[in-house]
Amino acid sequence: MTEFQYAARAAADAMREIFPATPCARNEHLSALYGADIWLKREDLAPVRSYKMRGAFNAMRHQADAPLFVCASAGNHAQGVAFMCRHFGTRGVIFMPVTTPQQKIQKTRMFGGDAIEIRMVGDYFDDCLKAAQTFCDEAGGAFLPPFDDEAVIEGQASVAAEIEAEIGVPDHIVVPVGGGGLSAGILSYFGPEVQYTLVEPAGGACLRAALMAGEPVALPKVDTFADGAAVGRIGAAPFARLRDVGLANTLTIPEDRICTTMLEMLNVEGIVLEPAGALAIDALKDLGQSIRGRRVVCIASGGNFDFERLPEVKERAQRYSGVKKYFILRLPQRPGALKDFLNVLGPEDDIARFEYLKKSARNFGSVLIGIETLEARNFEVLFARLDAKGFVYQDITEDETLAQFLI
């Protein structure tokens, strides 16, 4: 047993005073779908619905004499720190951006109770982080980073210790990557015995960027949809443990595709996952034949999903799957023109949006049309019919600029 494995197991044992090990359960649906032995490590079933409390616990227990703990977070890390502040009976000050959704603020307050104070600072996370670090220095507290810390990495490695205790050493582990704390912990625990796939959202692939550059680099832009894994720069401590993982063992997944897996797990399995929590499961689509017959563990890293986002998730999933499209139609301003268009629609086509963009005395008017259908191939038939009837239209489904304003 290595020193790191011993420390991770010790952390896992200490956590049993607070919460039971999260289940590592075989998933029949995914196993049948991919011809493999697929297991899900259900971190979405942890008390704060993510693995983040593990790192917070381990870092805090190694600094038990700190007068207070400080962190900056708009999500799972804040909730984990809040939960552990209440457990240890210590004071915590949690900085969150002003733009943080109320649901996340309320859950952080619920977990921390009277043990924590929440301070809302800045429109962006960087401003919030600077304010938290300044306050921590002035107050003489202990700052708790979400991933760039050896004690946090060690705490996240308790996930691996629990997997080994329940099912042994798997053949393959699929891990979502944000700042790198979880993946660094799991890789450091299992070492070369296991094959790894590290998965990032396409709009926050900071590990891939660091591997290509040979060092952590800041991404010029981050898509925050998969907020649990949308990190602009991987942590230095995690990268030191991940630098040799190799680009071939990483995957980047479009945010819209993640939505298809979120809906599949909700509708088929009744499992509620946040976007980052669905990353590892979604990666199975790319692994395909390479995992057939093997025992594969996917880390379902979190289930903090606000159901107010469900319409957006469905919308993005439909657009990615090609069963929903938007286009601008030039419709003749004459009686019967709308009926002509409706007659072009197939039996499986449904109008989801119909909005005149311009009303004037001109001969043609522009109309925003949203169409849902059962099969993506139906659009080939629809567009062929529109062309044959002489309709002029523009498909704007993939036009990000227009979509921001119109869809």
C-alpha positions as CSV (number, residue, x, y, z in Angstrom):
1,M,0.0,0.0,0.0
2,T,1.4,3.4,-1.0
3,E,1.5,6.3,1.4
4,F,-1.2,8.1,-0.7
5,Q,-3.5,5.0,-0.6
6,Y,-3.1,4.8,3.1
7,A,-4.0,8.5,3.5
8,A,-7.1,8.2,1.2
9,R,-8.3,5.1,3.1
10,A,-7.8,6.9,6.4
11,A,-9.8,9.8,5.1
12,A,-12.6,7.5,3.9
13,D,-12.7,5.7,7.3
14,A,-13.0,9.1,9.1
15,M,-15.8,10.1,6.8
16,R,-17.9,7.2,8.0
17,E,-18.7,9.2,11.2
18,I,-20.5,11.7,9.0
19,F,-22.0,9.8,6.0
20,P,-22.0,6.3,4.6
21,A,-20.0,5.3,1.5
22,T,-21.9,6.3,-1.6
23,P,-23.0,3.2,-3.6
24,C,-21.1,1.8,-6.5
25,A,-23.9,0.0,-8.3
26,R,-24.0,-2.0,-11.5
27,N,-26.3,-0.4,-14.1
28,E,-28.2,-2.9,-16.1
29,H,-29.4,-0.5,-18.8
30,L,-25.9,0.9,-19.6
31,S,-24.3,-2.6,-19.4
32,A,-26.7,-4.0,-21.9
33,L,-26.4,-0.9,-24.2
34,Y,-22.5,-1.0,-24.4
35,G,-21.9,-4.7,-23.9
36,A,-19.8,-4.1,-20.8
37,D,-20.0,-4.3,-17.1
38,I,-20.9,-0.7,-16.3
39,W,-20.9,0.5,-12.7
40,L,-21.9,4.0,-11.5
41,K,-20.2,5.5,-8.5
42,R,-23.2,7.6,-7.2
43,E,-21.7,10.8,-5.8
44,D,-25.0,12.4,-6.5
45,L,-26.3,10.4,-3.5
46,A,-23.8,12.1,-1.0
47,P,-25.4,14.3,1.6
48,V,-24.7,17.5,-0.5
49,R,-25.3,15.6,-3.7
50,S,-21.7,15.8,-4.9
51,Y,-18.2,14.6,-4.0
52,K,-17.0,18.0,-3.0
53,M,-17.7,17.5,0.7
54,R,-14.9,14.9,0.8
55,G,-12.1,17.3,0.0
56,A,-13.5,20.0,2.3
57,F,-13.7,17.4,5.1
58,N,-10.1,16.2,4.7
59,A,-8.7,19.7,4.4
60,M,-10.6,20.9,7.5
61,R,-9.6,18.0,9.7
62,H,-6.0,18.7,9.0
63,Q,-6.4,22.3,10.1
64,A,-8.7,21.8,13.1
65,D,-7.1,24.7,15.0
66,A,-8.0,27.3,12.4
67,P,-10.2,30.1,13.9
68,L,-12.4,30.1,10.7
69,F,-12.5,28.7,7.2
70,V,-13.0,30.7,4.1
71,C,-13.9,29.7,0.6
72,A,-15.2,31.2,-2.7
73,S,-17.7,29.1,-4.7
74,A,-21.0,29.4,-6.5
75,G,-21.9,25.7,-6.3
76,N,-20.9,22.3,-4.9
77,H,-17.7,23.4,-3.1
78,A,-19.7,26.0,-1.1
79,Q,-22.2,23.4,-0.1
80,G,-19.5,20.9,1.0
81,V,-17.7,23.5,3.0
82,A,-20.9,24.7,4.6
83,F,-21.9,21.1,5.6
84,M,-18.5,20.5,7.1
85,C,-18.4,23.8,9.0
86,R,-21.6,22.7,10.8
87,H,-20.2,19.2,11.4
88,F,-17.0,20.5,13.0
89,G,-18.8,23.3,14.8
90,T,-16.4,25.9,13.4
91,R,-17.1,29.2,11.8
92,G,-17.1,29.5,8.0
93,V,-17.3,32.5,5.7
94,I,-18.4,31.6,2.1
95,F,-18.0,34.1,-0.7
96,M,-20.4,33.8,-3.7
97,P,-20.8,36.0,-6.8
98,V,-23.8,38.2,-6.8
99,T,-25.0,36.4,-9.9
100,T,-25.3,33.0,-8.0
101,P,-28.8,31.5,-8.4
102,Q,-30.9,31.7,-5.3
103,Q,-31.3,27.9,-5.2
104,K,-27.6,27.4,-4.7
105,I,-27.5,30.2,-2.0
106,Q,-30.4,28.7,-0.1
107,K,-28.9,25.1,-0.2
108,T,-25.5,26.4,1.0
109,R,-27.3,28.2,3.9
110,M,-29.4,25.1,4.7
111,F,-26.3,22.9,4.9
112,G,-24.3,25.4,7.0
113,G,-26.9,26.8,9.2
114,D,-25.6,29.1,11.9
115,A,-22.1,27.9,11.4
116,I,-21.6,30.0,8.2
117,E,-21.9,33.5,6.9
118,I,-22.5,34.0,3.1
119,R,-21.1,37.1,1.5
120,M,-22.2,38.1,-2.0
121,V,-19.4,39.9,-3.8
122,G,-18.8,40.7,-7.5
123,D,-20.5,39.8,-10.7
124,Y,-17.8,37.3,-11.7
125,F,-16.1,34.5,-9.9
126,D,-12.6,36.0,-10.2
127,D,-13.8,39.1,-8.3
128,C,-15.4,36.9,-5.7
129,L,-12.2,34.8,-5.3
130,K,-10.0,37.9,-4.8
131,A,-12.3,39.3,-2.1
132,A,-12.4,35.9,-0.3
133,Q,-8.6,35.6,-0.3
134,T,-8.1,39.2,0.9
135,F,-10.6,38.7,3.7
136,C,-9.0,35.4,4.7
137,D,-5.6,36.9,5.0
138,E,-6.9,39.8,7.1
139,A,-8.9,37.6,9.4
140,G,-6.2,35.0,9.8
141,G,-8.4,32.2,8.6
142,A,-7.7,29.0,6.6
143,F,-8.6,29.2,2.9
144,L,-10.2,26.1,1.4
145,P,-9.6,25.9,-2.4
146,P,-12.0,23.7,-4.3
147,F,-9.3,21.5,-6.0
148,D,-5.7,23.0,-6.0
149,D,-4.7,21.6,-2.6
150,E,-3.0,18.3,-1.6
151,A,-5.4,17.7,1.3
152,V,-8.4,18.2,-1.0
153,I,-7.0,15.8,-3.6
154,E,-6.4,13.2,-0.9
155,G,-10.0,13.7,0.3
156,Q,-11.4,13.2,-3.2
157,A,-9.3,10.0,-3.5
158,S,-11.6,8.5,-0.9
159,V,-14.0,7.9,-3.9
160,A,-11.4,5.5,-5.2
161,A,-10.9,3.8,-1.8
162,E,-14.6,3.2,-1.6
163,I,-14.8,1.7,-5.2
164,E,-11.9,-0.7,-4.3
165,A,-13.6,-1.7,-1.1
166,E,-16.9,-2.5,-2.8
167,I,-16.0,-4.0,-6.1
168,G,-12.2,-4.3,-6.2
169,V,-10.0,-2.7,-8.9
170,P,-11.9,-2.1,-12.1
171,D,-10.5,-2.4,-15.6
172,H,-11.4,1.2,-16.6
173,I,-12.6,4.3,-14.8
174,V,-14.2,7.3,-16.5
175,V,-13.8,10.5,-14.5
176,P,-15.1,14.0,-15.1
177,V,-12.6,16.8,-14.9
178,G,-13.1,20.4,-13.7
179,G,-10.2,21.7,-11.7
180,G,-8.6,18.3,-11.5
181,G,-8.9,17.4,-7.8
182,L,-11.1,14.3,-8.2
183,S,-9.3,12.9,-11.2
184,A,-5.9,13.5,-9.6
185,G,-7.0,11.7,-6.5
186,I,-8.4,8.7,-8.4
187,L,-5.4,8.3,-10.7
188,S,-3.0,8.7,-7.8
189,Y,-4.8,6.0,-5.8
190,F,-5.2,3.3,-8.5
191,G,-2.0,4.1,-10.4
192,P,-1.2,2.2,-13.6
193,E,-3.4,-0.8,-12.7
194,V,-6.4,0.9,-14.3
195,Q,-7.1,2.4,-17.7
196,Y,-8.5,5.9,-17.4
197,T,-10.7,8.3,-19.5
198,L,-10.8,11.8,-18.3
199,V,-13.8,13.8,-19.6
200,E,-14.2,17.5,-19.9
201,P,-17.0,19.7,-21.3
202,A,-15.9,21.2,-24.6
203,G,-16.4,24.7,-23.3
204,G,-14.0,24.2,-20.3
205,A,-11.3,21.7,-21.5
206,C,-8.6,23.1,-19.2
207,L,-6.8,19.8,-18.7
208,R,-6.5,19.2,-22.5
209,A,-5.2,22.7,-22.9
210,A,-2.6,22.1,-20.1
211,L,-1.5,18.8,-21.6
212,M,-0.9,20.5,-25.0
213,A,1.0,23.4,-23.4
214,G,2.9,21.3,-20.9
215,E,1.6,23.4,-18.0
216,P,-1.6,24.9,-16.7
217,V,-2.9,27.7,-18.9
218,A,-5.9,29.9,-18.7
219,L,-8.6,29.3,-21.3
220,P,-9.6,32.5,-23.2
221,K,-13.3,31.6,-22.8
222,V,-15.4,29.2,-20.6
223,D,-18.9,27.9,-21.3
224,T,-20.5,27.7,-17.8
225,F,-23.4,25.4,-18.7
226,A,-21.6,22.4,-17.1
227,D,-20.8,24.6,-14.1
228,G,-19.5,21.7,-11.9
229,A,-16.7,21.1,-14.4
230,A,-16.4,24.5,-16.2
231,V,-13.0,25.6,-15.0
232,G,-10.8,28.1,-16.8
233,R,-7.5,26.8,-15.5
234,I,-6.6,23.4,-14.1
235,G,-5.0,23.5,-10.6
236,A,-1.2,23.3,-10.4
237,A,-1.3,20.5,-7.8
238,P,-3.7,18.3,-9.7
239,F,-1.8,18.9,-13.0
240,A,1.4,17.7,-11.4
241,R,-0.4,14.4,-10.9
242,L,-2.1,14.4,-14.3
243,R,0.7,15.6,-16.6
244,D,1.5,12.2,-17.9
245,V,-2.0,11.0,-18.5
246,G,-1.7,11.5,-22.3
247,L,-4.1,13.3,-24.7
248,A,-5.4,9.9,-26.0
249,N,-6.9,9.3,-22.6
250,T,-8.9,12.5,-22.5
251,L,-12.3,13.4,-24.1
252,T,-14.1,16.6,-24.7
253,I,-17.9,16.5,-25.0
254,P,-20.2,19.2,-26.4
255,E,-22.5,20.7,-23.8
256,D,-25.6,19.9,-25.9
257,R,-24.7,16.2,-26.1
258,I,-24.4,16.0,-22.3
259,C,-28.1,17.1,-22.2
260,T,-29.1,13.9,-24.1
261,T,-27.5,11.8,-21.4
262,M,-29.1,13.8,-18.6
263,L,-32.5,13.2,-20.1
264,E,-31.8,9.5,-20.8
265,M,-30.7,8.9,-17.2
266,L,-33.7,10.8,-15.9
267,N,-36.3,9.2,-18.1
268,V,-34.9,5.6,-18.2
269,E,-33.2,5.3,-14.8
270,G,-34.9,8.0,-12.7
271,I,-31.4,9.4,-11.9
272,V,-31.1,13.2,-11.6
273,L,-27.7,14.4,-12.6
274,E,-26.3,17.9,-13.1
275,P,-24.4,18.4,-16.4
276,A,-21.0,17.7,-14.9
277,G,-22.4,14.6,-13.2
278,A,-23.5,13.2,-16.5
279,L,-20.1,13.7,-18.2
280,A,-18.6,10.3,-17.5
281,I,-21.7,8.4,-18.5
282,D,-22.0,10.4,-21.8
283,A,-18.4,9.5,-22.6
284,L,-19.4,5.8,-23.0
285,K,-20.8,6.8,-26.4
286,D,-17.2,7.6,-27.6
287,L,-15.5,4.6,-25.9
288,G,-17.7,2.1,-27.8
289,Q,-15.9,-1.1,-28.7
290,S,-12.9,-0.4,-26.5
291,I,-14.9,-1.2,-23.3
292,R,-16.8,-4.3,-24.5
293,G,-16.6,-7.1,-21.9
294,R,-14.7,-4.9,-19.4
295,R,-15.6,-3.7,-15.9
296,V,-16.0,0.1,-16.2
297,V,-16.8,2.5,-13.4
298,C,-18.3,5.9,-14.3
299,I,-18.1,8.6,-11.6
300,A,-21.5,10.3,-11.4
301,S,-20.0,13.3,-9.7
302,G,-23.1,15.3,-8.8
303,G,-26.8,15.7,-8.9
304,N,-27.3,19.4,-7.9
305,F,-29.7,20.1,-10.7
306,D,-32.3,22.9,-10.6
307,F,-35.4,21.7,-12.4
308,E,-36.1,25.2,-13.7
309,R,-33.3,24.3,-16.1
310,L,-35.0,21.3,-17.5
311,P,-36.7,23.1,-20.5
312,E,-33.2,24.3,-21.5
313,V,-31.7,20.8,-21.2
314,K,-34.5,19.4,-23.3
315,E,-34.1,22.1,-25.9
316,R,-30.4,21.6,-26.2
317,A,-30.8,17.8,-26.3
318,Q,-33.3,18.1,-29.1
319,R,-31.2,20.4,-31.1
320,Y,-28.1,18.2,-30.7
321,S,-30.1,15.1,-31.8
322,G,-31.4,16.9,-34.8
323,V,-35.0,16.6,-34.0
324,K,-35.6,20.3,-33.5
325,K,-34.6,23.1,-35.8
326,Y,-35.3,26.8,-36.1
327,F,-35.3,28.7,-39.4
328,I,-36.4,32.1,-40.7
329,L,-39.0,31.8,-43.4
330,R,-39.9,34.4,-46.0
331,L,-43.7,34.1,-46.1
332,P,-45.6,35.8,-49.0
333,Q,-48.1,38.4,-47.7
334,R,-51.2,36.9,-49.4
335,P,-54.2,34.9,-48.4
336,G,-53.5,31.2,-48.2
337,A,-49.7,31.5,-47.9
338,L,-49.7,30.1,-44.3
339,K,-51.9,27.2,-45.4
340,D,-49.5,26.4,-48.2
341,F,-46.7,26.2,-45.6
342,L,-48.7,24.0,-43.2
343,N,-49.5,21.6,-46.1
344,V,-45.7,21.1,-46.5
345,L,-45.3,19.7,-43.0
346,G,-45.1,16.0,-42.6
347,P,-47.2,13.8,-40.2
348,E,-44.5,13.8,-37.6
349,D,-43.6,17.5,-37.8
350,D,-44.9,19.8,-35.1
351,I,-44.7,23.6,-34.9
352,A,-43.0,24.6,-31.6
353,R,-42.5,28.3,-32.4
354,F,-44.2,30.6,-34.8
355,E,-43.4,34.3,-34.6
356,Y,-43.6,37.2,-37.1
357,L,-40.3,39.1,-36.9
358,K,-41.4,41.9,-39.1
359,K,-44.9,43.3,-39.9
360,S,-45.0,45.7,-42.8
361,A,-46.8,46.4,-46.0
362,R,-44.1,44.6,-48.0
363,N,-44.9,41.6,-50.2
364,F,-43.0,39.2,-47.9
365,G,-42.8,38.9,-44.1
366,S,-40.1,37.2,-42.0
367,V,-41.3,34.5,-39.7
368,L,-39.3,32.6,-37.0
369,I,-40.3,28.9,-37.2
370,G,-39.4,26.2,-34.7
371,I,-40.2,22.6,-35.7
372,E,-40.0,19.5,-33.6
373,T,-40.1,16.1,-35.3
374,L,-39.6,12.4,-34.2
375,E,-36.7,11.5,-36.5
376,A,-33.9,13.8,-37.6
377,R,-34.2,12.5,-41.2
378,N,-37.6,14.1,-41.4
379,F,-36.0,17.5,-41.9
380,E,-34.4,16.3,-45.2
381,V,-37.9,15.6,-46.5
382,L,-39.3,18.9,-45.1
383,F,-36.6,21.0,-46.6
384,A,-37.0,19.2,-50.0
385,R,-40.7,20.0,-50.0
386,L,-40.0,23.7,-49.1
387,D,-37.5,23.9,-51.9
388,A,-40.0,22.3,-54.4
389,K,-42.7,24.8,-53.4
390,G,-40.3,27.8,-53.8
391,F,-40.2,28.9,-50.1
392,V,-37.1,30.9,-49.1
393,Y,-35.8,30.0,-45.7
394,Q,-32.6,30.1,-43.6
395,D,-31.7,27.4,-41.0
396,I,-30.5,29.3,-37.9
397,T,-30.3,26.3,-35.5
398,E,-26.5,26.4,-35.2
399,D,-26.2,30.2,-35.5
400,E,-25.1,31.1,-32.0
401,T,-25.5,34.9,-32.5
402,L,-29.0,34.7,-33.8
403,A,-29.9,32.0,-31.3
404,Q,-29.0,34.3,-28.4
405,F,-31.5,36.9,-29.5
406,L,-34.3,34.8,-31.1
407,I,-34.4,31.3,-29.5
